[in-house]
Amino acid sequence: MAKRDKLSDDAIAMFLNGHPGWENKGTSLSRAYAFRDFSAALGFVVRLGLLAEKHDHHPDVVLGWGKARVDWSTHDAGGITAMDTELAALTDALYV
């Protein structure tokens, strides 16, 4: 299976069991992050953008005061792929 092939529900459930905070929104993995203020949230989003560029795979991001929500999905596959689970895990590593 290629990294950009849609994952089975079982594979997604296995990922979610090992990664607290992430939710299956049907066609995307979603997680909300909390920060002390806007600049901390913005810094996280900038680091996430650099990560996304490096992997040529880009999430949907909502940025607000002290918060950011990240949604990973592979639109061409019509849902969640191994690329999304890999980058979701790397997103967690940015949240320090």
N, C-alpha and C positions, 0 to 999 in steps of 0.2 A: 504494500500500500504506500502510495506517495504521500508526502507531507501535506499536500493540498487536496487530498481526497476526503470527502465527508466522513466523519467518524460515526460509529454506531452509538446508540444510546448507552450501551454497557461501557464502552470506552470513555465516554463523557462522564458517566457516573463514577468510574474509577478515578478519573482526574479530580473530580469534585470532592471525593472522599479524602484525598490527600492534600487538598488545597482549600482550607477554610476561607470563607468570605466570598468565594466565587459562586455565581448562580448560573444555571442554564436558563436562558431567556428564549429557548426554542431554536433560534438561528444564530445566537451569539452567547459568548461567555461574558458575564458582567460582574464588576466589583466596584464598590464605592470605597474610597480612601479618605481619611480625615487628617487634617493638618492644623498647625497652630495658627496660621494666618494665610492670607492670599499669596504672599511671596513664596512661602514654603510649598503651597499647592502648585504654583506656577513653575517653580524649579523642578518639581517632580514631573510635570507635564513636558517641560523642555527636555529633560533626560529621557523620558519615554519617547519623545519624537525622534531623538537621535538614535535610540535603539531600533525604532520602527524603520527608519531610513536604512540603517545598517543591514536589516533583514529583508528589506523591500516588501514589507507587509505592515499595514497601517490600521490602527484601531480608530474607533469613534471615541472621542473624549469630550466630556462636559466638565468645564472648569468653573468653580465658584469660590467665594470667600471661605477658605479653610476646608475645601473639599474638591475632589475630582472623581468622576466616574469613568471607567474604562470599559469598553465593549470590544471584544475581539470576535471577528467573524471572517469567513472567506466567502465573499459574495459570489465568486465564480462557481464555487462548490455548492452554494445554497445552504450553508450552515457552518458548523464547527469542524475544524480539521486539526491534524496534529500540529500544524504551524501555529494555530491559535492557542492550543494548550501549552506549547513550548514557550510562546511569547507571553502568555498569561503568567507562567511560572517566573519568567525573567522580569516581568513587571513587578511581581512581589519582591524580587531581589532589589529593585530600585527604591522600594518603600522602606527607608531606614529611619 
